[in-house]
Amino acid sequence: MQKTLTIFDLDDTLIKGDCSRIWAQFLVHKGLVLDPNFLDEEQRLMDLYAQGELDMSVYLQFIMAPLAHLTTQYIDNLADQCIGEYILPRVYPEARELLKRLKKTKQTTMIISASMSFLVLKIARALGVEHAFGIDLEVKDGCYSCAIEGVASYREGKVIRLRGWLGRQDCLYVNLHFYTDSINDVFMCQFVQQVNVVHPDSRLSALASLHDWPKLYWKAPVLSPKQLLASL
């Protein structure tokens, strides 16, 4: 059987904002990180990501170090709260409608994100997306470490993870559709059959113009004052 697979990047594609950035702000908000320079350094690293120059292992070391003493269960509970209160309200309304249409027509959907899987998998489940990959972290003594388990779903790693998944399926996915905002996903764009860019960064926008990829500019979700954690 031949099928279509619709794949989404997560941050700044399905949601307005980056869930890793929101998570960092949430940790400060909860008093789990007291370093006054934490968010500034996190922003510096995210700026490197936007430029396609981030060393993901450096970012993970930074973002996970304050949580090294917390159990996976405790972090997972925190993730549930962060996602429910601050991330899901940021889903683009058009993204929700698209996911509903795909589900109604029984299309297979997937999220592949460079954010941590303990966030990505929960977000995908909440959105009704069947399959999801984030960056998996090794667990040591019941706690998440900063060490990557397997291949990181970042840049070329997204294609590697997707290829592995496709090779394990009983059916043949001949049409791969991909939605993204970031130049970091150029490798995925080259791998799939159809690309749609969502609020693309400048370099991805130029590439989209070159290849005639549709550019989507979705209306921002309306947030209440209590949901504006990112303004911290």
N, C-alpha and C positions, 0 to 999 in steps of 0.2 A: 504494500500500500504506500502510495506517495502522498506526502502531506506538506503543509506549510507551517513553519515555525516563526513566530513573531518574538523578537528579542528586544529587551529594553535595557539601556543603561538606567541607573536609578537617580543619582544625584543631579539636580538641575535638568533632568529629563522628565521623569515622572513627578518629581517634587520640586518645588521652588526652594532651592537651597541644597546644602550638602548635609546628609545625615551624620557624617563624622564630625563636621563642624558643630552641628546642633548638639550632638552627644558631648563634645568638649565643653560647650557652654552649659549644658545640663549638669555636668560634673561640678563645675564651679558654682552653679546655682544651688546644688545640694550640699555644698561645703565639703565635698570629697577631694577637691584640689584647692589649696590655699595659696599657691604661688601667684603673686600679682602679675607676673609676666607670662603666665601660662597661655592665655588666649592670644597674646601678641605673637608668641613663638608659634603657636598653632596656625595662626594666620599666615605667618612667614612661610611655613611649610606648605600650606594650601596654595599660596601664590606660586611656589615652585611647581606644584601639581598642575596648576593652570597653564604654566609654561612648558609642560611636558618634561620637567627636569627633576621631579621628586624621586628620591631614593626611598622606596616604600618601607624598607626595613628600618630606616631612620625614623620615619613617621610613626610606625608601630611601636618602636622602642619608647618614643616620646609619649604617645597617647595612652599606652598601657602601663607604663611604670608606676603611676600613682595608684593603680588598681591591683598591684601584684599580690597584695595581702588578702584580697577579697575572693570569696569562692565563686565558682561559675554560676551557682544558683542565685547568689546575691546579685551578681552583675546581670543575669538574665531577668531578674525581677526589676532591676533598675531600667533595663532596656525596655521592658513592657511599659513602664510608666512614661519614659521619654518618648517612645513611639506614639503611644495613645494620646498624650497631651500636646506634643510639640511637632511631631513629624507627619503623622497622618493628616492633620489639618492643612498641611502644605502641599498635598497632592493637587496637581492641576485638575480642575473640573473636566477639561477636555480629555485628560489622560484617563480619568475614571470612566468617562463615556466610551472611550476607545476600548478599554479593557472589558466593559460590559458587552460591547458589540462582538468582540472576539470570542468571549465566553458563549454568547448566544448562538454563534455560528460554529461552536465547537472547535475553534482554532487553538492550537497549542501555544502557550505563552511561557516566557522565561525572562528573568532578570539576571543580568551578569553585572556585578558591581565591584569596584575596587574598595568599597567600604567593608568593614568587618562583618563576617557572616552572622555573628550573634545579633546584629541589627538587621542585616539584609533578609535573612530567612523569615524573621518575624514580620517585617514589612510586606514581603511578598505574600505571605499567608493572609495578612489582613486585607490585601488588595485582590485576593483570589487568583494570584498568579501561580501556576502549577509547579514550575521549576525555578530554582534560584541558586546562584552561586555568589558568594562573597569571599573575602580572604579568610581562610580558616587559620586559627591559631592553635598551637600545641597547648595541651592541658597538662599541667604538672602539679601533683599533690592537690588536685581539686580546684586549681586556679588557672585562669588563662595566662599564658606567657606571652611574650612579644615575638616569639619565634613563629615563622610561617610554616604551616603544615601543608606539604605538597606544593603545587604551583599556585602562585598568587594570581588572582583574576584581575590583573593590571596590565595594560598595554598588550604586548604579545601574549601574555598569559591568559587573557580572555579567550583568544582563539584556541589555545592549547586546551583549556578547560572545555570549551564547546566541542572541539573535535573529539575529545574523550567521551563526552556525553553522547554525541551522535553515533559513535561507534558501538555504544552499548544498547542502542534502540532496536526494536524488532521491525519498525517501519522505516521507510526512506523519506527523509525530509529534503525535498528538492528545491523548495523555495524558502530562503531564509530572509526575513525582513528585519531590519534593525533600526532602532531609534536612539539617538544620542545627541549630546550637546558639545562633546569635548574632542579636541584634537588627539587626546590620548587614545581614542578609540579608532584611529586611522587604520589599524591592523584589522579590526573587526569590519570596518567599512569596506576594506579590500577583499574580505573573505565572503561576505554575503551577496545575495543577488539584488536586494533593494535596500536603499538607505533613505531614511528621513531624519533630518537634523532639526532639533528643537532648541530654539534660542541659542544658536551655535556661537561659539567663540569666533574671533576674527579669522583665525587660520582655517577652522573647519568651514566657516561660511564661504571663504574663497575656494576651498576644495569642492564644496557643494555646488557653487556656481560653475566650476569647471566641468563637473560631471552631471549637471542638471538634476541634482538631488533636491527633492522638495524641502523647503524651509518652513517650519511651523513655529508660529509665535502664539503660544497659548496664554489665555487670560490668567492673571495671577489670582490665587485663591484669596478670599477675604478672611483675614485673621482678626480675632478678638484681642484686646490688650493682654489678656492672660496667656495667649498663644505666641506672643512676640518675645520669646526667650532669646532669639538671635539679636535682640537689641541691647543685650547686656554689655 
